[in-house]
Amino acid sequence: MMKSAQRWLTSLVEFAAIVLSGVSFYMFHNTLQVHGTQMAPEARGAGMALFALCLFLGQAVGVPIAAPIVDRWGAPPVFWAAAIFLPLLALWFAHAIRRRGARA
């Protein structure tokens, strides 16, 4: 009985972590995209093109970087790296937005 309760609690925590990370990623993605579309009209097209380029280039480069890591140590190190660096990137971006707002 104890094993079953522990397994249920572990599954609940894993589900909550997945939901939180997914929602957080999409909130960050949408914020980046909105700031890309709020550029000056003459730079908006270039900004959105650069946004799309970075999105797809990151996916294209990420796979060959992650593949040897997954082959050697499995997937957890890749997810741990994302869990560490994505929030750091989001914090840096939030700080940059605040700094830019203070100058305007």
C-alpha positions as CSV (number, residue, x, y, z in Angstrom):
1,M,0.0,0.0,0.0
2,M,2.8,2.4,0.9
3,K,4.5,1.8,-2.5
4,S,1.3,2.6,-4.3
5,A,0.8,5.9,-2.4
6,Q,4.5,6.9,-3.1
7,R,4.1,6.1,-6.8
8,W,0.9,8.1,-7.0
9,L,2.6,11.1,-5.3
10,T,5.7,10.9,-7.5
11,S,3.4,10.8,-10.6
12,L,1.5,13.8,-9.3
13,V,4.7,15.8,-8.8
14,E,6.0,14.8,-12.2
15,F,2.7,15.9,-13.8
16,A,2.8,19.2,-12.0
17,A,6.4,19.8,-13.1
18,I,5.6,19.0,-16.7
19,V,2.6,21.4,-16.7
20,L,4.6,24.1,-15.1
21,S,7.5,23.8,-17.4
22,G,5.3,23.7,-20.5
23,V,3.2,26.8,-19.4
24,S,6.4,28.6,-18.5
25,F,8.0,27.9,-21.8
26,Y,5.0,29.1,-23.8
27,M,4.7,32.2,-21.7
28,F,8.4,33.0,-22.4
29,H,8.0,32.2,-26.1
30,N,4.9,34.4,-26.4
31,T,6.7,37.3,-24.6
32,L,9.6,37.0,-27.0
33,Q,7.3,37.0,-30.0
34,V,5.2,39.9,-28.8
35,H,8.3,42.0,-28.2
36,G,9.5,41.1,-31.7
37,T,6.2,42.4,-33.2
38,Q,6.3,45.6,-31.2
39,M,9.4,46.8,-33.1
40,A,9.3,49.9,-35.3
41,P,7.3,49.2,-38.5
42,E,10.4,49.4,-40.7
43,A,12.2,46.8,-38.5
44,R,9.3,44.5,-37.7
45,G,9.7,42.1,-40.6
46,A,13.4,41.8,-40.0
47,G,12.8,41.2,-36.3
48,M,10.2,38.5,-36.9
49,A,12.5,36.9,-39.4
50,L,15.3,36.9,-36.9
51,F,13.0,35.5,-34.3
52,A,11.9,32.6,-36.6
53,L,15.5,32.0,-37.6
54,C,16.7,31.7,-34.0
55,L,13.8,29.4,-33.2
56,F,14.5,27.0,-36.0
57,L,18.3,27.3,-35.9
58,G,18.1,26.5,-32.2
59,Q,16.2,23.3,-32.9
60,A,18.5,22.3,-35.7
61,V,21.7,22.9,-33.7
62,G,20.3,21.5,-30.5
63,V,19.7,18.0,-31.8
64,P,23.4,17.3,-32.8
65,I,24.6,18.8,-29.5
66,A,22.2,16.8,-27.4
67,A,22.5,13.5,-29.3
68,P,25.9,12.5,-28.0
69,I,24.9,13.5,-24.5
70,V,21.8,11.4,-24.7
71,D,23.8,8.5,-26.2
72,R,26.3,8.5,-23.4
73,W,24.3,9.6,-20.3
74,G,20.7,9.4,-21.3
75,A,18.1,12.2,-21.6
76,P,18.2,13.6,-18.0
77,P,21.3,15.8,-18.4
78,V,19.7,17.5,-21.4
79,F,16.5,18.2,-19.4
80,W,18.5,19.4,-16.4
81,A,20.4,21.8,-18.6
82,A,17.1,23.1,-20.0
83,A,15.7,23.4,-16.5
84,I,18.7,25.5,-15.4
85,F,19.3,27.7,-18.5
86,L,15.8,28.5,-19.6
87,P,14.8,30.2,-16.4
88,L,18.2,32.1,-16.4
89,L,17.5,33.2,-19.9
90,A,14.0,34.3,-18.9
91,L,15.3,36.3,-16.0
92,W,17.9,38.0,-18.2
93,F,15.2,38.9,-20.7
94,A,12.9,40.2,-18.0
95,H,15.8,42.3,-16.6
96,A,16.5,43.6,-20.1
97,I,12.9,44.6,-20.6
98,R,12.8,46.5,-17.3
99,R,16.1,48.2,-18.1
100,R,14.8,49.2,-21.5
101,G,11.5,50.5,-20.0
102,A,13.4,52.6,-17.5
103,R,15.3,54.3,-20.3
104,A,12.2,55.1,-22.4
